[in-house]
Amino acid sequence: MPILEAKNLWKTFGRTAVLKDIDLTLEKGQALSIIGSSGSGKTTLLRCLNFLERPDKGIIRVNGETLFDAADPATQNEASIRQKRLHFGLVFQSFNLFPQYTALENVMLAPKLLAAQQPGFQAKKKELYAGIETHARKLLEQMGLSNRTDNYPHQLSGGQCQRVAIARALALHPDILCFDEPTSALDPELTGEVLRVIRELAVQNTTMIIVTHEMAFARDVADQVIFMDEGVIVEQGDPREVFENPKEERTKQFLSRYKQG
């Protein structure tokens, strides 16, 4: 059973259809790269999968459970949607760290808020918070930031901030980790350190969806790739096959702008 199924997704803003009948599946432990020109619908697709936008039509399933069905209002109440977002971790282009919190506090914040909603929280608060801190420190160590736990975002480089953001997304144990152009706000030197972390996550079989403009990275790190244009999936398949032998003329035109490594 796929970990993720999206069927017949449509999303319209005003009179503009941004997503048109999108179908995709993702297996547990796979990495999916989504490529395409600006305005092709990549980020909107990611936002719909994370319930930051709601599709006008279609169904989203995770682990066989229907999380969203545009034809079923019971899947669309706000409390339910907030809970369903926990299946996904999202790393934004621009970090979105809280400036008033240290790196460690940023990673711990969401798990602490969730813990506070548990029955009997006050009686086990100290134990819960200790576990959250231990996990957060391990994640920051995994990101190569064990010596930066007490630094605030303004004391970190862009690459370090993005690695804190990745740790924060992992802190809630998501089923699927999503990246929206994770290196677009970074200079080339800092881009490499973030891509290395994502490569390591792929080696560990972390289930990921990566919207990226880094073509060589998309080709090398992903198990499958999707090329989108004008709100539709033009081509999808094995990255090597899509990049080296694209079948669709629009894919060929897009990839011709990039030198293959």
N, C-alpha and C positions, 0 to 999 in steps of 0.2 A: 504493500500500500504506500503510495507517495506521501511524504510528509506534508506537501502543499499541493493543492489543486485549485486553480482559478479557471472558471468556465464562463465564457460569453460575457466578459466584462466590458461595459460601456460607461464612459464618463463624458458628460457634455458641460461646457461652461458657456452660458448664453446660447448662441446658435452654433457654437464651434464644438464639434465632436473631437475630443482629445484622445480618447481610447475607443477603439472600434472592434468589438467582438474578439477580445483577447482570451486566448486559451494557453495555459501553461501548467506544467507539473514539475515538481522538484522532489528528488529522492533524499532521504535522510543521509547526511554526510557529504552531499554534493555542493559544489559551488557553481552558481549561475551568474554569468556576466551579461549585462544588458548594455548594448552599444547603440549609437545612433546620433544624428545631428541634434543640436539644440532645438527644442520645440517638437521633438518627435513623439513625446509622451512617456519617456522613460521615468522621469521623476513622478509624474502623476500616477503611473502604474505602481511605483513603490509606495506612494502615499495612500493609495487605495488599499493595497495589501496590508498596510499598517493601520488602516482605519482613520487616518488623518483626513482623508477624503472618503466619501461614500459613493460607490458606483451607482449609476442610475439603473443598470441592469447587471445581472450576473450573480454568481455564487462563488464563495471562497470557503474552502475546507482545509483544516489542518488536522493531521492524524485521523482522517476519516470523519471528523466532526464538522458539521456545517456551522461555521462561525457567522457567515453573512449570506443572506439570500434576499436580493432586492424585492422579490415577490412576497416575502414573509416579514411583516412588521415586527413579529416577535423577536427577530434577530437583530433589531435595530434600535432598541432603547439605549439611552446613553450609559446607564450603569453597566449594562451587558457589554457594550462596546469598549468601555474602559478596561474591563476585565480581559477582553479578548486581545487587546493590544499587548498584553503580557506575553503572548506567544512570540512576539517579534521584538527584537532590539534594533534600534535605528541610530545610525551614526550619520550626522548631518555634515554638510559641506563646511560650515563655519563653527564647528565645535559645540556652540551653545552651552558652554560651561557657565556655572554661576560664579561671578567674579568675587563674591564675598566669602566663598568657601574654598578651602584648600583642595588639592588634588584628591586626597583621601576622603574628605567630606563630600566632594562631588560624587564620588563612586558609591559612598554609603547612603546618600540621601534617599533615593527611591526605595531601597530595601528597608530602611528604617521606617519610612512612611507606611509601607505595606505591613511591616511587623506590628505597627501600632494598631492595625485594624484586626489583629487576631484576638479571639476570645481569651480572656485571662492574661492580657498583655502585661499589665502592671506587675503581676506576680513573677513573670519570667523576663522582664525587660532587660535586666543586666545580662542574663545569659544570651538572649537573642542579639543584643547589640554587640556583645563580645564575638559571637559567631560571624556577624556581618562585617565587623572590622577585620577579623582574620581573613575572611574571603576577599575583602577589598584589597588588603595588603598583598595577598597572593596574586591577584589580578594585576596590580600595579607592578609587581616584580616581574610578572610574565611580559608586561609591556616594556620592561627595561627602565622602570621609573621608581625603583625601591628607594632611591636617594632623593626623590622629589615629592614624597608624600605630603610634606608640610608646606609646599610651595603653593602660592595662589596663581591663578591663570596668568596674571600679568607678569609673573616671574618665570614663565615657561615659554619656550619657542612654540611656533605654530605646530610643528611636528609633535612636540611633547603634549600640547593641548589635545591634538587629535588622538593621541594614544590614550590619554586620560578618558576621552570620550568613548573610545572603544572599550576600555575597562568598565566604564559606567554602563554601557549597553549590555555587557556580559554579566554584570552583577545580578541581574534578575533571572539568570538561567533561561534565556529565551530559546524557543525551539529553532528559530531562524534569525540569523544576524544579518541586517540589511545595511548597506552602505550607499549613500547618495553622493556620488562624486567626491570621495573622501580626500582627494589630493588637490582639488581644484583651487583651494585657497592657499596652497603652499608653493614655495619656490622649489626648483628642481632638486636642490640639495636635501631639503626636508621631505620631499615626496618619497624618496627612497626608503627612509626609515619607517614610514607608515606602510608602504607596500610590503616591506619585509615582514612586518607584524601580520598583515593579512595573509601573506604566503604561509607563515607558520601556522596560522589558524586553519588554512586549507589542508596542510599536512596532517593536522590533528583531526581531520574530518569534521570540522565545524560546518554546519549547514548554513550557506550564505547566499545572498543575492547582492550583486555588486553592480551598481550603475557607475560606469567609468568611461572616461575619454582616453585612458591609457591603453592603447590597442595591444601592445606587446604583452602587457600585464594580463589583459582580458584573455588573450590567446593562451598564455602559459599557465595561469592559475586555475582556470575554470574547467569544470567537467562538461558544461554545455554553455552555449552562447546564443543570445537572441539579438537580432538586428531589427530595430524598430524604425519606421519612417511614417510620418503623418498619421500616427495613432494606431498603426497596425503592425503585427509581426510579419515582416517581409520574409525573413529566413531564420531558421534555428537549427541547431545540431551540434555535433562535435566541433570544438573550437578550431582544431587544425584544418578540418574539412571546410568550415565556413570561411576561414581566413585565407586558406591557400587555394581552394577550389569553389568559390561562391557560385551558386547556381543562378541567382537572380541578378538581373542587370543593375538594379538599384543598389544591391549590395556591392557589386563590382565597382560601381562609381564611387560609393562612399569609401571603400577600402583603398581605392587607388590613390587617395590623398595621403596614405600612410606608408612609410617604408616598413617592410616586414624584417624583423631581426633574424 
